[in-house]
Amino acid sequence: MPVSDTLDLLGVYWKRDPDFRPMKDKATVRLNVSIGGGGVELLATGPKWYDTRAEKGGGGAIDLTMHLLRLDFVSAVKRLEGLQ
């Protein structure tokens, strides 16, 4: 599942940076995410993501949910299951 679809599923506000120009993979986009009163800047290519401020990345909806919501694996899976 693409990162943007996961963010939509979680119901968080995000906006694509229209000025971002990727250096390596042309499919990479920069997404600014508002969550928990703060902001996260993600580089996303399909299901893979990298949080530029936390310097941490991963792949897939479960990893992203765990990272953004600070959940363990089981809690992240339950959260996603409850939203589908």
Biopython code that builds the backbone (N, CA, C, O; Angstrom):
import numpy as np
from Bio.PDB.StructureBuilder import StructureBuilder

atoms = [
    (1, "MET", "N", (0.849, -1.167, 0.000)),
    (1, "MET", "CA", (0.000, 0.000, 0.000)),
    (1, "MET", "C", (0.903, 1.241, 0.000)),
    (1, "MET", "O", (1.827, 1.327, 0.810)),
    (2, "PRO", "N", (0.652, 2.187, -0.883)),
    (2, "PRO", "CA", (1.444, 3.417, -0.909)),
    (2, "PRO", "C", (1.312, 4.191, 0.407)),
    (2, "PRO", "O", (0.289, 4.118, 1.088)),
    (3, "VAL", "N", (2.356, 4.921, 0.741)),
    (3, "VAL", "CA", (2.378, 5.698, 1.979)),
    (3, "VAL", "C", (1.182, 6.636, 2.069)),
    (3, "VAL", "O", (0.564, 6.744, 3.128)),
    (4, "SER", "N", (0.849, 7.310, 0.984)),
    (4, "SER", "CA", (-0.272, 8.261, 1.016)),
    (4, "SER", "C", (-1.590, 7.556, 1.345)),
    (4, "SER", "O", (-2.430, 8.128, 2.039)),
    (5, "ASP", "N", (-1.786, 6.343, 0.867)),
    (5, "ASP", "CA", (-2.995, 5.578, 1.191)),
    (5, "ASP", "C", (-3.040, 5.228, 2.679)),
    (5, "ASP", "O", (-4.101, 5.276, 3.302)),
    (6, "THR", "N", (-1.889, 4.879, 3.240)),
    (6, "THR", "CA", (-1.821, 4.573, 4.668)),
    (6, "THR", "C", (-2.164, 5.809, 5.482)),
    (6, "THR", "O", (-2.918, 5.718, 6.451)),
    (7, "LEU", "N", (-1.624, 6.963, 5.105)),
    (7, "LEU", "CA", (-1.914, 8.201, 5.821)),
    (7, "LEU", "C", (-3.396, 8.538, 5.754)),
    (7, "LEU", "O", (-3.986, 8.970, 6.744)),
    (8, "ASP", "N", (-3.996, 8.340, 4.585)),
    (8, "ASP", "CA", (-5.435, 8.567, 4.444)),
    (8, "ASP", "C", (-6.226, 7.618, 5.340)),
    (8, "ASP", "O", (-7.184, 8.027, 5.997)),
    (9, "LEU", "N", (-5.823, 6.357, 5.360)),
    (9, "LEU", "CA", (-6.504, 5.358, 6.175)),
    (9, "LEU", "C", (-6.432, 5.715, 7.661)),
    (9, "LEU", "O", (-7.397, 5.521, 8.399)),
    (10, "LEU", "N", (-5.287, 6.235, 8.089)),
    (10, "LEU", "CA", (-5.106, 6.626, 9.485)),
    (10, "LEU", "C", (-5.827, 7.930, 9.824)),
    (10, "LEU", "O", (-6.004, 8.266, 10.995)),
    (11, "GLY", "N", (-6.238, 8.655, 8.794)),
    (11, "GLY", "CA", (-6.960, 9.899, 9.017)),
    (11, "GLY", "C", (-6.092, 11.063, 9.446)),
    (11, "GLY", "O", (-6.573, 11.989, 10.100)),
    (12, "VAL", "N", (-4.816, 11.027, 9.087)),
    (12, "VAL", "CA", (-3.933, 12.141, 9.432)),
    (12, "VAL", "C", (-3.841, 13.115, 8.254)),
    (12, "VAL", "O", (-3.986, 12.728, 7.095)),
    (13, "TYR", "N", (-3.598, 14.373, 8.575)),
    (13, "TYR", "CA", (-3.476, 15.389, 7.533)),
    (13, "TYR", "C", (-2.077, 15.332, 6.959)),
    (13, "TYR", "O", (-1.088, 15.278, 7.691)),
    (14, "TRP", "N", (-2.007, 15.344, 5.625)),
    (14, "TRP", "CA", (-0.705, 15.363, 4.952)),
    (14, "TRP", "C", (-0.830, 16.169, 3.673)),
    (14, "TRP", "O", (-1.912, 16.335, 3.109)),
    (15, "LYS", "N", (0.320, 16.663, 3.240)),
    (15, "LYS", "CA", (0.360, 17.459, 2.018)),
    (15, "LYS", "C", (1.653, 17.142, 1.281)),
    (15, "LYS", "O", (2.730, 17.077, 1.874)),
    (16, "ARG", "N", (1.519, 16.947, -0.021)),
    (16, "ARG", "CA", (2.693, 16.690, -0.859)),
    (16, "ARG", "C", (3.425, 17.999, -1.127)),
    (16, "ARG", "O", (2.791, 19.023, -1.383)),
    (17, "ASP", "N", (4.748, 17.976, -1.069)),
    (17, "ASP", "CA", (5.565, 19.155, -1.357)),
    (17, "ASP", "C", (5.739, 19.259, -2.871)),
    (17, "ASP", "O", (6.457, 18.451, -3.460)),
    (18, "PRO", "N", (5.093, 20.242, -3.516)),
    (18, "PRO", "CA", (5.156, 20.342, -4.979)),
    (18, "PRO", "C", (6.516, 20.802, -5.505)),
    (18, "PRO", "O", (6.805, 20.647, -6.691)),
    (19, "ASP", "N", (7.351, 21.366, -4.632)),
    (19, "ASP", "CA", (8.657, 21.878, -5.055)),
    (19, "ASP", "C", (9.778, 20.847, -4.936)),
    (19, "ASP", "O", (10.891, 21.091, -5.401)),
    (20, "PHE", "N", (9.497, 19.699, -4.321)),
    (20, "PHE", "CA", (10.524, 18.680, -4.110)),
    (20, "PHE", "C", (10.928, 18.031, -5.422)),
    (20, "PHE", "O", (10.075, 17.639, -6.218)),
    (21, "ARG", "N", (12.231, 17.920, -5.646)),
    (21, "ARG", "CA", (12.799, 17.246, -6.819)),
    (21, "ARG", "C", (13.710, 16.124, -6.338)),
    (21, "ARG", "O", (14.773, 16.393, -5.777)),
    (22, "PRO", "N", (13.307, 14.858, -6.549)),
    (22, "PRO", "CA", (14.109, 13.724, -6.065)),
    (22, "PRO", "C", (15.455, 13.637, -6.771)),
    (22, "PRO", "O", (15.576, 13.971, -7.950)),
    (23, "MET", "N", (16.463, 13.184, -6.034)),
    (23, "MET", "CA", (17.801, 13.063, -6.588)),
    (23, "MET", "C", (18.064, 11.675, -7.162)),
    (23, "MET", "O", (18.816, 11.535, -8.126)),
    (24, "LYS", "N", (17.451, 10.651, -6.578)),
    (24, "LYS", "CA", (17.708, 9.284, -7.035)),
    (24, "LYS", "C", (16.528, 8.724, -7.809)),
    (24, "LYS", "O", (16.559, 8.666, -9.038)),
    (25, "ASP", "N", (15.497, 8.317, -7.103)),
    (25, "ASP", "CA", (14.327, 7.696, -7.723)),
    (25, "ASP", "C", (13.288, 8.768, -8.048)),
    (25, "ASP", "O", (12.811, 9.463, -7.151)),
    (26, "LYS", "N", (12.944, 8.899, -9.300)),
    (26, "LYS", "CA", (12.002, 9.938, -9.737)),
    (26, "LYS", "C", (10.597, 9.741, -9.178)),
    (26, "LYS", "O", (9.780, 10.661, -9.227)),
    (27, "ALA", "N", (10.306, 8.559, -8.649)),
    (27, "ALA", "CA", (8.991, 8.286, -8.074)),
    (27, "ALA", "C", (8.886, 8.764, -6.618)),
    (27, "ALA", "O", (7.800, 8.742, -6.038)),
    (28, "THR", "N", (9.998, 9.193, -6.033)),
    (28, "THR", "CA", (10.005, 9.635, -4.643)),
    (28, "THR", "C", (9.311, 10.985, -4.500)),
    (28, "THR", "O", (9.502, 11.891, -5.312)),
    (29, "VAL", "N", (8.497, 11.098, -3.446)),
    (29, "VAL", "CA", (7.807, 12.352, -3.133)),
    (29, "VAL", "C", (8.113, 12.723, -1.683)),
    (29, "VAL", "O", (8.436, 11.867, -0.860)),
    (30, "ARG", "N", (8.002, 14.017, -1.393)),
    (30, "ARG", "CA", (8.162, 14.469, -0.002)),
    (30, "ARG", "C", (6.783, 14.837, 0.511)),
    (30, "ARG", "O", (6.064, 15.624, -0.105)),
    (31, "LEU", "N", (6.419, 14.249, 1.662)),
    (31, "LEU", "CA", (5.117, 14.482, 2.271)),
    (31, "LEU", "C", (5.311, 15.122, 3.633)),
    (31, "LEU", "O", (6.109, 14.647, 4.442)),
    (32, "ASN", "N", (4.591, 16.184, 3.882)),
    (32, "ASN", "CA", (4.592, 16.836, 5.187)),
    (32, "ASN", "C", (3.336, 16.390, 5.918)),
    (32, "ASN", "O", (2.217, 16.608, 5.453)),
    (33, "VAL", "N", (3.539, 15.767, 7.064)),
    (33, "VAL", "CA", (2.451, 15.149, 7.823)),
    (33, "VAL", "C", (2.273, 15.884, 9.146)),
    (33, "VAL", "O", (3.248, 16.126, 9.858)),
    (34, "SER", "N", (1.040, 16.238, 9.479)),
    (34, "SER", "CA", (0.723, 16.834, 10.778)),
    (34, "SER", "C", (0.111, 15.749, 11.650)),
    (34, "SER", "O", (-0.893, 15.132, 11.295)),
    (35, "ILE", "N", (0.740, 15.531, 12.801)),
    (35, "ILE", "CA", (0.242, 14.486, 13.701)),
    (35, "ILE", "C", (0.667, 14.812, 15.128)),
    (35, "ILE", "O", (1.809, 15.198, 15.380)),
    (36, "GLY", "N", (-0.253, 14.655, 16.038)),
    (36, "GLY", "CA", (0.057, 14.852, 17.451)),
    (36, "GLY", "C", (0.573, 16.234, 17.792)),
    (36, "GLY", "O", (1.421, 16.376, 18.672)),
    (37, "GLY", "N", (0.079, 17.249, 17.115)),
    (37, "GLY", "CA", (0.524, 18.608, 17.386)),
    (37, "GLY", "C", (1.880, 18.950, 16.815)),
    (37, "GLY", "O", (2.401, 20.039, 17.055)),
    (38, "GLY", "N", (2.453, 18.036, 16.065)),
    (38, "GLY", "CA", (3.760, 18.266, 15.465)),
    (38, "GLY", "C", (3.762, 17.932, 13.995)),
    (38, "GLY", "O", (2.719, 17.658, 13.401)),
    (39, "GLY", "N", (4.935, 17.958, 13.421)),
    (39, "GLY", "CA", (5.053, 17.670, 12.006)),
    (39, "GLY", "C", (6.120, 16.632, 11.730)),
    (39, "GLY", "O", (7.116, 16.531, 12.446)),
    (40, "VAL", "N", (5.895, 15.867, 10.687)),
    (40, "VAL", "CA", (6.839, 14.845, 10.236)),
    (40, "VAL", "C", (7.049, 15.061, 8.748)),
    (40, "VAL", "O", (6.098, 15.306, 8.007)),
    (41, "GLU", "N", (8.290, 14.970, 8.320)),
    (41, "GLU", "CA", (8.605, 15.079, 6.897)),
    (41, "GLU", "C", (9.029, 13.697, 6.405)),
    (41, "GLU", "O", (10.040, 13.149, 6.843)),
    (42, "LEU", "N", (8.239, 13.148, 5.488)),
    (42, "LEU", "CA", (8.512, 11.817, 4.964)),
    (42, "LEU", "C", (8.928, 11.883, 3.510)),
    (42, "LEU", "O", (8.348, 12.631, 2.722)),
    (43, "LEU", "N", (9.936, 11.098, 3.153)),
    (43, "LEU", "CA", (10.243, 10.827, 1.753)),
    (43, "LEU", "C", (9.603, 9.483, 1.473)),
    (43, "LEU", "O", (9.842, 8.521, 2.203)),
    (44, "ALA", "N", (8.800, 9.401, 0.437)),
    (44, "ALA", "CA", (8.046, 8.171, 0.166)),
    (44, "ALA", "C", (8.212, 7.730, -1.278)),
    (44, "ALA", "O", (8.139, 8.532, -2.209)),
    (45, "THR", "N", (8.436, 6.433, -1.436)),
    (45, "THR", "CA", (8.492, 5.806, -2.749)),
    (45, "THR", "C", (7.644, 4.545, -2.655)),
    (45, "THR", "O", (8.084, 3.531, -2.113)),
    (46, "GLY", "N", (6.430, 4.611, -3.183)),
    (46, "GLY", "CA", (5.524, 3.469, -3.059)),
    (46, "GLY", "C", (5.237, 3.205, -1.596)),
    (46, "GLY", "O", (4.809, 4.113, -0.884)),
    (47, "PRO", "N", (5.465, 1.964, -1.119)),
    (47, "PRO", "CA", (5.199, 1.648, 0.281)),
    (47, "PRO", "C", (6.372, 1.982, 1.215)),
    (47, "PRO", "O", (6.233, 1.902, 2.435)),
    (48, "LYS", "N", (7.520, 2.354, 0.646)),
    (48, "LYS", "CA", (8.704, 2.644, 1.462)),
    (48, "LYS", "C", (8.708, 4.109, 1.878)),
    (48, "LYS", "O", (8.275, 4.980, 1.123)),
    (49, "TRP", "N", (9.202, 4.372, 3.089)),
    (49, "TRP", "CA", (9.210, 5.727, 3.618)),
    (49, "TRP", "C", (10.468, 5.967, 4.437)),
    (49, "TRP", "O", (11.112, 5.038, 4.925)),
    (50, "TYR", "N", (10.797, 7.256, 4.569)),
    (50, "TYR", "CA", (11.938, 7.664, 5.393)),
    (50, "TYR", "C", (11.572, 8.972, 6.073)),
    (50, "TYR", "O", (11.238, 9.954, 5.410)),
    (51, "ASP", "N", (11.635, 8.982, 7.403)),
    (51, "ASP", "CA", (11.370, 10.184, 8.192)),
    (51, "ASP", "C", (12.685, 10.953, 8.279)),
    (51, "ASP", "O", (13.627, 10.510, 8.937)),
    (52, "THR", "N", (12.747, 12.099, 7.618)),
    (52, "THR", "CA", (14.005, 12.839, 7.528)),
    (52, "THR", "C", (14.447, 13.422, 8.864)),
    (52, "THR", "O", (15.645, 13.582, 9.099)),
    (53, "ARG", "N", (13.520, 13.735, 9.725)),
    (53, "ARG", "CA", (13.871, 14.340, 11.022)),
    (53, "ARG", "C", (14.289, 13.289, 12.043)),
    (53, "ARG", "O", (15.226, 13.509, 12.811)),
    (54, "ALA", "N", (13.606, 12.159, 12.058)),
    (54, "ALA", "CA", (13.938, 11.074, 12.984)),
    (54, "ALA", "C", (15.059, 10.192, 12.430)),
    (54, "ALA", "O", (15.623, 9.367, 13.149)),
    (55, "GLU", "N", (15.375, 10.376, 11.147)),
    (55, "GLU", "CA", (16.380, 9.566, 10.448)),
    (55, "GLU", "C", (16.077, 8.074, 10.592)),
    (55, "GLU", "O", (16.942, 7.268, 10.934)),
    (56, "LYS", "N", (14.810, 7.741, 10.317)),
    (56, "LYS", "CA", (14.359, 6.356, 10.417)),
    (56, "LYS", "C", (13.430, 6.067, 9.251)),
    (56, "LYS", "O", (12.646, 6.924, 8.842)),
    (57, "GLY", "N", (13.522, 4.868, 8.725)),
    (57, "GLY", "CA", (12.673, 4.499, 7.603)),
    (57, "GLY", "C", (12.138, 3.098, 7.751)),
    (57, "GLY", "O", (12.484, 2.366, 8.678)),
    (58, "GLY", "N", (11.287, 2.745, 6.813)),
    (58, "GLY", "CA", (10.703, 1.412, 6.822)),
    (58, "GLY", "C", (9.876, 1.200, 5.577)),
    (58, "GLY", "O", (9.944, 1.972, 4.620)),
    (59, "GLY", "N", (9.107, 0.156, 5.607)),
    (59, "GLY", "CA", (8.281, -0.158, 4.447)),
    (59, "GLY", "C", (6.961, -0.767, 4.865)),
    (59, "GLY", "O", (6.916, -1.683, 5.687)),
    (60, "GLY", "N", (5.905, -0.259, 4.302)),
    (60, "GLY", "CA", (4.593, -0.836, 4.542)),
    (60, "GLY", "C", (3.781, -0.081, 5.572)),
    (60, "GLY", "O", (4.294, 0.724, 6.349)),
    (61, "ALA", "N", (2.493, -0.373, 5.546)),
    (61, "ALA", "CA", (1.534, 0.320, 6.401)),
    (61, "ALA", "C", (1.773, 0.059, 7.884)),
    (61, "ALA", "O", (1.611, 0.960, 8.707)),
    (62, "ILE", "N", (2.152, -1.156, 8.226)),
    (62, "ILE", "CA", (2.354, -1.486, 9.643)),
    (62, "ILE", "C", (3.540, -0.720, 10.203)),
    (62, "ILE", "O", (3.436, -0.124, 11.275)),
    (63, "ASP", "N", (4.666, -0.726, 9.497)),
    (63, "ASP", "CA", (5.844, 0.023, 9.953)),
    (63, "ASP", "C", (5.531, 1.498, 10.117)),
    (63, "ASP", "O", (5.921, 2.112, 11.111)),
    (64, "LEU", "N", (4.828, 2.072, 9.146)),
    (64, "LEU", "CA", (4.514, 3.495, 9.202)),
    (64, "LEU", "C", (3.575, 3.802, 10.364)),
    (64, "LEU", "O", (3.754, 4.806, 11.054)),
    (65, "THR", "N", (2.583, 2.954, 10.585)),
    (65, "THR", "CA", (1.662, 3.142, 11.704)),
    (65, "THR", "C", (2.398, 3.039, 13.030)),
    (65, "THR", "O", (2.154, 3.836, 13.936)),
    (66, "MET", "N", (3.288, 2.074, 13.154)),
    (66, "MET", "CA", (4.085, 1.928, 14.369)),
    (66, "MET", "C", (4.912, 3.186, 14.618)),
    (66, "MET", "O", (4.993, 3.672, 15.746)),
    (67, "HIS", "N", (5.516, 3.702, 13.569)),
    (67, "HIS", "CA", (6.394, 4.869, 13.704)),
    (67, "HIS", "C", (5.600, 6.129, 14.051)),
    (67, "HIS", "O", (5.931, 6.820, 15.014)),
    (68, "LEU", "N", (4.572, 6.428, 13.287)),
    (68, "LEU", "CA", (3.840, 7.676, 13.488)),
    (68, "LEU", "C", (3.044, 7.708, 14.785)),
    (68, "LEU", "O", (2.995, 8.734, 15.463)),
    (69, "LEU", "N", (2.420, 6.584, 15.129)),
    (69, "LEU", "CA", (1.562, 6.539, 16.311)),
    (69, "LEU", "C", (2.264, 5.968, 17.533)),
    (69, "LEU", "O", (1.667, 5.853, 18.604)),
    (70, "ARG", "N", (3.528, 5.611, 17.371)),
    (70, "ARG", "CA", (4.341, 5.048, 18.465)),
    (70, "ARG", "C", (3.666, 3.839, 19.099)),
    (70, "ARG", "O", (3.480, 3.763, 20.313)),
    (71, "LEU", "N", (3.308, 2.900, 18.229)),
    (71, "LEU", "CA", (2.638, 1.678, 18.667)),
    (71, "LEU", "C", (3.554, 0.476, 18.488)),
    (71, "LEU", "O", (4.491, 0.512, 17.689)),
    (72, "ASP", "N", (3.276, -0.596, 19.242)),
    (72, "ASP", "CA", (3.982, -1.847, 18.993)),
    (72, "ASP", "C", (3.310, -2.539, 17.805)),
    (72, "ASP", "O", (2.276, -2.086, 17.314)),
    (73, "PHE", "N", (3.904, -3.624, 17.357)),
    (73, "PHE", "CA", (3.430, -4.317, 16.159)),
    (73, "PHE", "C", (1.970, -4.733, 16.267)),
    (73, "PHE", "O", (1.168, -4.445, 15.379)),
    (74, "VAL", "N", (1.626, -5.414, 17.364)),
    (74, "VAL", "CA", (0.263, -5.936, 17.530)),
    (74, "VAL", "C", (-0.751, -4.785, 17.553)),
    (74, "VAL", "O", (-1.804, -4.878, 16.922)),
    (75, "SER", "N", (-0.443, -3.716, 18.267)),
    (75, "SER", "CA", (-1.355, -2.568, 18.340)),
    (75, "SER", "C", (-1.521, -1.901, 16.980)),
    (75, "SER", "O", (-2.617, -1.461, 16.634)),
    (76, "ALA", "N", (-0.444, -1.825, 16.209)),
    (76, "ALA", "CA", (-0.511, -1.216, 14.879)),
    (76, "ALA", "C", (-1.390, -2.061, 13.953)),
    (76, "ALA", "O", (-2.201, -1.517, 13.204)),
    (77, "VAL", "N", (-1.235, -3.375, 14.000)),
    (77, "VAL", "CA", (-2.059, -4.259, 13.161)),
    (77, "VAL", "C", (-3.528, -4.119, 13.554)),
    (77, "VAL", "O", (-4.394, -4.026, 12.684)),
    (78, "LYS", "N", (-3.815, -4.103, 14.850)),
    (78, "LYS", "CA", (-5.203, -3.962, 15.298)),
    (78, "LYS", "C", (-5.778, -2.616, 14.863)),
    (78, "LYS", "O", (-6.939, -2.530, 14.460)),
    (79, "ARG", "N", (-4.978, -1.588, 14.943)),
    (79, "ARG", "CA", (-5.443, -0.246, 14.532)),
    (79, "ARG", "C", (-5.812, -0.243, 13.049)),
    (79, "ARG", "O", (-6.863, 0.268, 12.664)),
    (80, "LEU", "N", (-4.941, -0.816, 12.225)),
    (80, "LEU", "CA", (-5.205, -0.859, 10.788)),
    (80, "LEU", "C", (-6.395, -1.755, 10.459)),
    (80, "LEU", "O", (-7.196, -1.418, 9.587)),
    (81, "GLU", "N", (-6.522, -2.881, 11.140)),
    (81, "GLU", "CA", (-7.660, -3.780, 10.917)),
    (81, "GLU", "C", (-8.971, -3.097, 11.233)),
    (81, "GLU", "O", (-9.965, -3.294, 10.534)),
    (82, "GLY", "N", (-8.977, -2.287, 12.292)),
    (82, "GLY", "CA", (-10.189, -1.610, 12.699)),
    (82, "GLY", "C", (-10.606, -0.495, 11.754)),
    (82, "GLY", "O", (-11.750, -0.042, 11.796)),
    (83, "LEU", "N", (-9.690, -0.048, 10.901)),
    (83, "LEU", "CA", (-9.968, 1.054, 9.996)),
    (83, "LEU", "C", (-10.429, 0.588, 8.615)),
    (83, "LEU", "O", (-10.996, 1.371, 7.853)),
    (84, "GLN", "N", (-10.191, -0.668, 8.295)),
    (84, "GLN", "CA", (-10.507, -1.141, 6.942)),
    (84, "GLN", "C", (-11.929, -1.581, 6.811)),
    (84, "GLN", "O", (-12.347, -2.005, 5.734)),
]
sb = StructureBuilder()
sb.init_structure("model")
sb.init_model(0)
sb.init_chain("A")
sb.init_seg("    ")
for serial, (resi, resn, name, xyz) in enumerate(atoms, 1):
    if name == "N":
        sb.init_residue(resn, " ", resi, " ")
    sb.init_atom(name, np.array(xyz, "f"), 0.0, 1.0, " ", f" {name:<3s}", serial, name[0])
structure = sb.get_structure()
